[in-house]
Amino acid sequence: MSTSPAPRMLDVTALKALGHPLRVQLLDLLASYGEQTASGLAARLGESSGSTSYHLRQLAKHGLVEEVEGHGSKRERWWRRPAGGFQVSMEAAEHNPAARILVHSVARQIEQRRAAALADFLDHGMEALPEEWLDSSVLNTINLQLDAQQLQDISVRTMEFLTKIADEYRGAGGADARPIQLHFNAFPLIDPAAGPTPDSER
């Protein structure tokens, strides 16, 4: 059983490297489909291989992607996401307005990619996937009333639990394995009708 390293918390410098939307797409494709070449990624995205190659090199400077050693050639290098993944933290921009905008932009791009993947599943899953894959999928929402500490407790325990389960299956896919994404969101709902919260008034 392989155990994933703890997620890397991105600092402002690394976040700046993700400021270009294409770089977020590249990271998403490498996470979903594994090792790829710049030309393979370009074909998926409808971009030139020169463009994807440039952006992969920029991501590599900040350790967000890495070249696969012993795979490929000088003309056709293979790239992958480092093990462990990363997290975007609002704490990195708590006292820096410019960095706060950057964090919001990167987090928004990541969430847009997630939403697009879910939309593709909803729009095309019935036609594209065998019945057993549809039966094995689930879209679930749980509504609770929590304070901030309780939400943090659920978030930490859920991620620990999911990571433990995912590590049991990492690298164990068979011949019919498909790329799979697991989305579990936990967040306080923002109700415009409720007015400002005490924290927002300070």
Helices and strands as residue ranges (DSSP letters): E 8-9, H 12-17, H 21-33, E 36-37, H 38-45, H 49-61, E 66-72, E 77-80, E 86-87, G 90-93, H 97-128, H 131-135, H 148-169, G 192-194, G 199-201
